[in-house]
Amino acid sequence: MYKLQLLVCLFSIVQLSYLVALVAAQGSRNKTSKWQTLEGNSPLVIARGGFSGIFPDSGQYAYQLAVQVSLPNVVVWCDVQLTKDGVGICFPDLRLENGSDIDNIFKKGVKTYSVNGVPMQGWFSVDFTLEDLSLLNLKQSIYSRAPNFDGTPQPILTVEDVVNLTKPAGLWLNVQHDAFFSQHNLTMRTFIISVSKRVVVNYISSPELKFLRSIIARFRSPTKLIFRFLGRDDMEPSTNQTYGSLLRNLTFIKTFASGILVPKNYIWPVNSLYLQPHTSVVSDAHKAGLEVFASDFVNDAALPYDYSYDPVSEYLNYIDNGNFSVDGVLSDFPITASEAIDCFSHMGKNEKEQVKLLVISMEGASGNYPGCTDKAYSKAISDGVDILDCPVQMTNDGIAFCLGSINLRDRTNVDETNFSNLATSNRDLKIDSGIYAYNLTWSQISTLKPAMDNPYVNFSLYRNPKARNDGHFMQLSDFLSLASNAPSVAGILISIENAAYLAEKQGLGVIDAVLDALNKAGYHNRTAKKIMVKSSDSAVLNKFKNSHNYELVYVIDVDIRDITNSTILEIKKFASSVVITKGSVFPTDEAFLTLQTDVVPKFQAFGFPVYVKNFRNEVVSQPWDFFSDAYVEINTHVSFMEINGVITDYPATAAKYRRNRCLGYRDLPLYMSPVQPGGLITLMAPQDLPPAEAPNPVLSESDVIEPPLPPVVKKPPTRNTGNGSMAPGPTTRNGQPTIVASMILSSIAVLATLLLC
């Protein structure tokens, strides 16, 4: 029965591939921009082992998904290995244990061979016939990627299998170890010539110069021979020259090849994860008449900080930088490469917006600079943010300022100062050890340096270390002035939390301070800028309800699976819009989407705009179903669930998504279509399904009703903030529980198989 289900699922994929073929017949939509490739054509997307970023490399699922969700002219890549009986198979590594379960099937099959003069131990294809290998099952070879498809039956494929199963627009055969196979009396040359008579081979690449020269007389158009460069200091086996030295003799390469394939750092060198000036490799190769293909594109590895964890930005830097364009990219995530080429290339900041979506900052552009600083806010404005946010904190002397946490240790260098001895626990705030904004005066806080928030430090993902202490903190009044003077900013979002505690225990009236600042800045008398006030405390919003015509935004911090109509009606008494978590839209089991909830349409049925938080570019923030691609994640929330706005640490990504031309096509391409929640789980073997997590709660009326805010008590005399004394923590209030959001327990993400057309 399970195999039957798999066949049904695969049939549906093939049907969707047929739709892609229809799109292919229409040709490329991007006719207006001139590409700086060798022949002026748009760059190729080459899918390495298919869609190997999510499924086992070179498997049926990987190849079919690559053809399904990529540009119509996508070329599929096959690393060719030869079996003992001379059959060519597609497998990513010379050692078969690196991508299959051969070590469990043939436990005594391990051998040691010399590969380019280096001893290598493992299971090699030269010791097994194709019939032997038919017993194997492919598995994920990169440990940081999800292993949940390892139990799904996926045999090793021959070159002909790949073509017959997927009918790709192009086929690229990579011959990595011709010399090794020759040592075992197997001739790769004979196989390549033979298979090219049975299937169309568009590209043949090899890092072995001797092999390419041996076949040049047998191949003419449409087959192109590509010389593959390895590391600059690696030795090319037939010449005993380094690849770095061969790069200086491109006219010689042109005598036997029509192009070169180079690691991407040949073009844009990287030092300490920051880009260096680009080299002349592309322009030099184009002058020599050689096409240039760049390799090593993946979404789920650390990118240079210059790209803000956005792989689309990386692709654009290779294909649309104003100086040159590579002729193709070799990628584990062909959907993202396809988006970059067809949807985002040659797109300016003034491009027409294709979808209505409010882009709301999260502490400014806090993915690039320390949050709530002048640097973060200026970056958010230049990135195209609509709503600039300020989470309001209060100083000991009653100054309202913007900071993302009441705990100074989260966003400043306070631990490196003389104020470090003020650290104490606060049970009510659920903070084990904190130094609080209300402990210091504004003049004291002004002496602190901002600190970058790194929410995924446990995954060794850091944000722009060079700027980790850049910028200056801003009083609320300065923030309001900045937003007021920014013509592109449509409005502001003031976030208020802990108001009851500050009033009752610290004698600080945060609501009065906010109203006073808005009044002095002239916002009461303006209609040009939207004014939003956000809080998870209904009592706070009630305080603003009768004051001015603000948009009052209620925050539901916890993941919920549903909400009752009576609860929505209760919220309507004090709020006009809501913020919910991504988990309240698409619940997950161990970072795989399971389904979608009705929370968004229920709120919208009662007239509530729904904003969703927090959208981030780091792959560990995204469920696997989104392909480690922030645009796929945003698009699924917008196109599938029709949310009204996103709250994001990276406003540039959301603003760029809004402008991408693919959203304006009459026929939406599959690489810009929303994913189907639960699509990936349907392709897993029963033993590999993620364990079901406890269901999220249903939000009820009792969760949103809060007691009125207490009056602001008379502030006690100012204490010496250097002696370690602390004010008591906040008392517990009814309503939503304060929780610490847990990070998704995975280090990468990738896209879903079943996409909505």
N, C-alpha and C positions, 0 to 999 in steps of 0.2 A: 504493500500500500504506500509506503513512504517513497519508494522509487517512482511510483505512479504520480504522486504529488509533485515530485521533482520534475518529471517530464511535462506535466501540465504547466508548471511554473516556467520552464524553459520555453515551452511553446508560446507562452504569452510574451516572453522576451523577444522571440523571433518575430512575432507579429508586430511588436513595437519597432523592431529593426526595419520592417517593411515600411513603416511610416517614415522612418528616417530616410529611406531610399527615395520616397516621394519628395522629401525636402531637398535631397541631393539633386534631384532633377531640376530644381529651380535655380541651382547655382548659388554662389555667394551673394549675400545682400550688400556687402560692403564694397560698393563700386566707386565711391567718390574719392577715396584717399589713395595716394601713391605710396606704395611700399618701397622701402630702401633695401629690398632683397636683391640678389644678383639679377634676376629676370623681371623684377617688378611685381611678382605674384605675392599673394598673402602667404605668410609662413605656414609650414606644415605642422600638424600635430602628430607626433609619433608616440603611440601608446606602448610603453615598455612592458612586454609580457601581458598586454591588454590593460585592464584597469587593476594593476597590481597593488595599488594603494589600499584596496579593500579586500580583494579576493586573492587566493593563492596565485602566485606568479605563473603565467603561461597556462592557466587552466581554462576550461570552457566558460565558466562564469565570467572570468576576467576579460576574455576576448569578446564575449557577447555584450557585456556591459559597455566596454570601450566603444564598440561600433554603435551601440544604442544611443549613448549620451554625448557623443563628440561631434565635431564638424563632419559634414558628409564625406569629405575627402580624407578622413583620418587614415593613417598608415599604421598597421599593427606590426609590432616588433617581435621577432622570434630569435632567441639565442639558440643556435643550432648545435646539438651534440649528436654524435654518432653511436649507435648501438653496436654490439658485437657482430651482428649480422648486417651492418652497413646501412641501417635505416636512420634517417634524420628525424630527431625529435626536438621539440621546443622545450627547453629547460634552462633556467636562469644561471645555473652554476655548473662548473665541471664536476663538482662533487654532488652526488644525488641526494645525500642526507640533508643538504641545504635547500630543502623545498619539497621533500617527500618523506614518506615513512619507511624507506628502504631499510633503515637500520633496525626496524622491528620485524620486517619480513625476511630479510636475508642477514641474519645476525652475524654470520661468519664470512660475509662478503667483503670485509674491509681489506684494502690493499694500500701499499705505499708505492707511489710512482714519482719520477722526476718530471716536473713541469717547468719548462724554461730554466732548467738547471737547479730548481729548488725542490727538495723532497716534499711531497704532499700525501697525506694519509686520508683515506675516505672510501666511499663507494663510488665507482666510476662506471659510466655507461658502456665503456669498452669491454666490460666483463659480463654484460648481460644482453640477452636477445630482447627484441621487442616483446616477444611472448612473456619473457620473465618480467619485464617492466609493466606488463598489463595488470599485474597483481598489486601494483603500488597505488597509493592515493596521494595527491598533492596536498601540501600543507603550507601555512604561512611561514616564510623564512625569516621575517623581520620580527623580532620578539616584541617590539613596542607596538605592533599592530594586532588587531583582534584575532585570536586564534579560533573564533567560534565557527569558522567554516571548514576547519580541518577534518571534521567528521563527515562532511557532505561528500558523497562519492564524486571524485573528479580525477579521472585517469590522466596519465601523461599522454600528450597529443603529438602526433606526427605533424610535419609541415602541411601535408595534404589535409589532415583533419582540421587544422585551423582554418584553411581556406574554405573547405566544404561546409563547416559548421557556421561560419560567421559571414562569409562572402564580403570580406573587407574591400574598401576602395583601393587600398594599397598594401603591399606586403614588403617588409624589410627583414632580410635575413642577416644576422650578425654571426660571423665566424671568428670566435675568439681564440681558439687553440688548434689551428691547423697542424702546427708542428707536432703537438702531442699526439694527435690521431694518426699522423704519419708514422710515428714511432711504433704504433700498434697495428701497422699494416692496413689502416683504414684511410681512404683518400677522400677528403672533403671536396676536392676539386671535382672528382667524378660524380659525387652526390649532387653538388650544386648545379652542375651542367645538366644532370639527368632530371632533377626536380623542376628545373626551369622549362623543360619541355612539357610538363604536365600542368603547371600552374604559372600564372604571371608573377614574376618576381620584379618588383620595382626598384629595390635598393639592396645592395650587398655591401656590408661593411666588414672590416677586419683591422685589427691593430698590427697584423703581420704583412709587411710590405711584399714579401716574396709570394704570398698566396694571391694577393690582388693582381700582381704582375703576371702570375701564371694563368689567370682566367680572362685577362683583358681582351684577348683575341676572340674569345667565344661570346662576348656580351656587347651588344650595342643597344640602342634605344629599343624599348623603354627602360631597360635596366641600367641603373647608375651604380658605379663603384665608388665607395666612400672609404677614405682612409681614416681609421679611428685612432685618435691620440689618447694615450694613457697619461700617467703622471709625468711631469716635465723631466724628472730625474730617472724615470724608468727606462730600461733598455729595450729597444726594438730588436727582436731576436735575430733577424736575418741580416742586419747591418751593423749590429753592435754600437749603434748610435743612440743617444737619448732622444726621447720624443721632443724635448725642448730644442735640441739642435736641428732635428728634422723640420721643425716649424720655421726655421730660418731659410729653408730651401723649398718654398712653395711651388716654384716653377718646375722643380723635379717631381713633386707630388702630382702636378697637373698632367704629367706624361702617362700616368696610369689610373688616375682617379678624376672624377668630376666634382668631388666635394670632400670636405673634411668634417669629422665629428670630434668636437673638443669638449672637455669638461667646462662647465660654465665659468669657473674661476680663471680660465685662460682669457676670458673676455673682460669680466669684472672681477679683479682680484679682491680678496677680502683679508683684512687684518683685524684680529680681535673682534670679529663679527661686525666690522664696519667696512663699507665699500671703499675701495681705493679708486683712483682715476682709471677709466677704461683703457685697455690696450688697443693696439692697432690691428689685432688679429683679423677682425671681420673685414675691415677696409683693405688690408693687405691681401687677404684671400680673394676678395671680390676683384681686385686689380689683376690677380693672376688667373681669373676666370673660374675660380672654385666657389661652389656653394659652401655655406657654413651652417652646420647643425650643432646645437648646444645640448649637452646632456646633464644629468643629475638633478632634474627638476622634481621636487617632491613637496607636498604641502605640510608633511608632518615631521619635518626636521627643523632645527633652529635656522631661521633665516637671518641675514644681516639686519641689524636694528634699523637701518635706513628704510626698510620696507614695512615697518610697524606690524610685523607678523601677517602681512597680507600677501599671499602668493601671486595674486593678480598683479599687484604692483611690481613684483619681481619680473614676471613675464613681460610686462610693458616696458621695463627697462632694457630688455633685450630686443624687443621688436618695434618699439615706438618711442625712441629717445631723442629723435631729431637729427641724429648723426649717422645711424646705421640700423639695419635690421638683420638678425640672423634669418636663415632660410627655413629653419624648422627647429622645434624643441622636442627633446625626448623626455617624456614625463610618465610618472607612475599615476598621475591624476589627470587624465586627458580632458575631463570635463572642465577643469579650471583653465587649462590652456586654451580650450575652445572658446570659453567666455572671454578671455583676455583678447583674443584675436577678433572675434566677431561682434562682441558687445561693448568692449571698453576701449579699444584702440582708437587713436586719433579723436579723442573726446576731450573737449575743454570744459572748464568749470562753469561756463555759461551755457552749456548744452541744455536743451529743453528737458524738463523733468517729465518722465514717462509715467510716473505713478504718484499718487497723493500719499505722502507719508511724512509725519512730523519727526524730525531728527532732534532729539533732546540729549544734551551732553550729560555725562556722569562726572562731575567735578571738572568740567572743561574737557580738554583732550588729555585725560589722565593716563592714557596709554602711552603718551609721548613725553609728558612732563609731569612733575609732581602736581597732584590735583589741587584745584582751587587757587592756583597761583596766577599771576599776570601772564606768565608764559603759557600755561595750559589754556587759559581763556582766549588769549590771542590766537593760539593755534586752532582752537575750536571754531573761532569766527572765520579764519581764513579757510578752514576746511569745509565751510558751508553749513554750519549748525543753524537750526531754526530757533531753538530754545536754549538759552544759556542758564545753567543751574547754579545755585548757591546753597549748600547745606549750612545753615546758620548755627554758629556756636557763640557762646557768651564768655567774655573775659571777666575777671574778678572785679574790674571797675566798670562793668556794664556796657562794654563795647561789643556790638554785634559784628562778627566777621565770618568769612567763608572757610570752612574746613570740613573734610569728609568724615571726621570722627571726633567725638567728644574726648577721646583718648589721644593726647598729644603724641604718645609713643607710636601711634599708627602712621602719622603723616609728618612728623618732624624729627629733628635730631636731638630732642630734649634729653635723651639718655647720655648724650655726650657733653652735657652742660652741668652747671652747678645745681640745676633743678632736679637732677636725677634722684636725689634722696626723697623726693615727694611721692614716690611710687607706693601705692597701696592697692589692696583688692577692693572690689565693689561688687558684692553679691547681686544686688538688684540690677546693676547694669550688665551682669554676667561677664565681668572683666576681672581676671585673676590678679593683674598687676597693671595699674594705670596711673598716668599723670594727667589730670583733667584740665580742660580749657579754662574752667572757672577758678582754677588754682592760681593762675597768673594774670597779671594786668596786661593790657595791650602793649605797653612799652616793653614788658618782659618777653611777651610772645614775639614781638618784632625782632628780638635778638636771635631767635631760633632760625635755623635753616629748614626749608621744606625738605621732605623725604619722599622719594618715589614709592608708591604702593606697588608691591610685586605680589599679586595674589597667587601666582603659581610658582613660587620659589621652590616648593617641594619637587617640582619637575625640572628644576634648573632653567626655568624660563624667566629671564629678567627683562625689564623694560628700560631701554635707552640709558645704560649706565653712565654715559658721559654727562647726562642731564639730571642725574639722580638728586641733586640738591639745587637745581636751577630755579630761578623765579623768586617772587616775593608774595607774602600773604596779603590779602586784600580785606579791608573793612567792607561791610555791606554797602556803605555809602559809595565807596570807590567802585565796587562791582556794579552798582546801579548806574553810575556815571558811564562806565565802560560800555555796558549794554545799550544805554540810551544813545551813545554816540556811534554805534555800529549800525549802519543802515541795513545791512543784510540780516541782522538778528531780528526775528519776528516777535520775540518775547523773552520773559525771564521765568524761571521756576525757583521759588523759595521753598526749601525743605526745612521743616521744623520738627524736631524730636525732643523728648525729655523736658517738655515745657512745664509739666506739673512739678517735677522734681526741682527744676531751677527756680520756680516761683516759691515753692513751699520750704525748701531746704537751703537755698542759696540767696534768696531775696532778689532774684534776677528775673525781670519780666521780658522774656524773649519776644512775645507777641507784641507788646508795646514798643519794643525796640525796632521790630520789623515795620510796624505801621508808621512809626515816627520817621524811619529812614525813607520809606516810600513817599511819605508826604513831603519831606524836605527835597527829595529828588524830583518832585513834580509828577510822580506817576499817578496820583489820584486824579489829576486833571487831563490825563492823556488817554487817547484811544488807539494810537498807532501801534503800541506795543501790547502784546498779550501778557497778562499778569497771572501766573499760576502759583498757587500755594499748595504744597504737598505735605502730607503727614499720615502716619499710621494711627494717629490718635484722633478719633472723631471729635473729641472735645476741642481740640485745636482748630479744626475746620469750622466748628460751630461758632467760634470766636470771630472768625472772619466773615461768616455768612451774612451778617447784618451790617457789615461795615462798608463794603464796596462790591462792585460787580466783578469779582475775581473768579477765575476758574479754580474751583476747589477740587483737589486731586487726592483721593483716598488710596493709600498704599496697603496692599495685602502682601505682607512679606513672606508668608508661608506658602508652600505649594499646596494647592487645593485641587480636588478632582471634580467638585461641583459646588453650586451655591443655590440656595432656595430663593424663590421669588420674593418671599417675605423679607429675606435678608437684603436683597437688592432694593426693595422699597424702603427699608430702614436706611440704607446708605444714601438713597436719593434725598433724604431729609437734610443731609449735611454736605454732600459732595455732588459734583457734576461730571466727574470723570474718575477713572481708576487706573492704578498701576498694579500689574500682576507679574508674577515670575514666569520665566520660560517653562518651568516645570508644571505650571498651572494650565499651559496651553498644550504641551506635548509631554506627557509623563514618560519616564524611561525606566528600564530595568538594566542596571549596569551599563548605562550610557547607550543603550539601544532604544529607539522610539518604540513604544508599544501601541499607542493609539493617540487620538486627539480628544480633548474634552469639549464640553459645550459651554465652557465658562465665557469665552469671548462672545459668541452669538447671543448668549443670554443677557449679558450686560448691554450689548448693542441694541437688543430688542427693547430695552428700557431707555434708550437714548443716551447711553454712556459711551463716550470715546474710550477706547482701551489702549493703554500704553504698556509695553512689555519691557522688562529689564532682566538681566544686564547683558547686553550684546558685546562680546569681546572677540578679538581676532585670534587669540591664542587657541591652538587646536584642542587643548584639554578642556576648554570651556564648551565645546560643541559635541553633541552626541555623534556617534559613528555615522549615522545615517546621512549626515550633512557633508560627507566627503572631505573633512578637514578644510572646509571652504565657507568662509563667513558670508559670502554672497548667497550661497545655496540656503544657508540657515535663515538669513533675513528674507529671502524670496519666498521660502515656504511659509513663514509666518505671515507675510504680506499677501501673497497670491492665494494661499490655501485657506488661511484663517482670517484674512482681511483685517488685521490689526490696524490701529490708527497711528501708532507712533512707536519708535524704539528709543530706549534709553541706553546710551552706549559710551564706552571709554574711548572709542575710535570714531568720532563723527565723520571723518573723511570717508570711511568705508561705506557707511549708510548713505551719505550724500552722493557718493559715486554710484552706488547701486541704483538710486532713484533716477539717475540720468542715463543709464545704459540703454543703448539703442534697441537691443533685442526685445525689450518690453513693449516697444512700439510696432513690432512686426505683426502683420496680419496673422501669420502662422507662428505661434510661439515655438522656438526650437527647444528640444528636450534638455539642452544644457542650461536653459533658463526657465525650466518648469519646476514646480514644487515637487518634493519627494512625497511618497505615500507612507504615512506613519505605519510602522510595523512591517514594511516591505522587506527589510533585511532579515528579520527574525523568521520569516516564512521559508528562507533558504537554508536554515540551520538544521542539522541533524538533531533529533530529540535530546541526545546526551550533551549537546553543546549549547542548548538554550540557556540564556542567563537566568539565574534564579529570580522568581517573581518577588518584587519588593512589596512591602506593606502598602496598602492603598493610602493615598493622601486623604486628608479629612474633607468633609463637606462644611463649608463656611455657614454658620448659623447666626441668627440675630444676636445671641449672647456674646458672640465673638467680636461684634463691632460696636456695641453700646458701651460707652465710657462714662464715668461720673464727670460732672462739671470740673473745670480746672479750678484749683484752689487760688485764693487771692495771693498776690505777691507780698510776702512777709517783709517786715522791716529788716533791711540787711544789717547783719552784725558788723561790728567794727572790723576793718581790714586786718587780716592776720599777717604775720611774718611768713611769707611763702618760702622761706629758706629753712624753716625748722622742721619740715616733714609733717606738720599737722594737716589733716584732711577733713573736709566736710563729710557728713554721713551720706550714704547712697540713697537713691530714690526709693520711695515706697512702692509696693506692688499695686498695679492698677488692673482693673478688669480689661477684657478685650483680647486682642491677638497676643499670643505668647511671643516673647523675644527669643529668637533662636539664632544660632550661628550656622550660616549656610555652609553645607559641606560641598567640597569640590567634586566634580565628576571623577569617579575612580578610573581614569584612563589617561594615557599620555598622548593620544592622538585621536583624530576623528576622520571620518571619510563618508561617502554618499550612499544613497539608497538605490536599490535595484529597480523597484517598480515606481516609475515617475508618472505623475499625472500629465496627460496631454492637454 
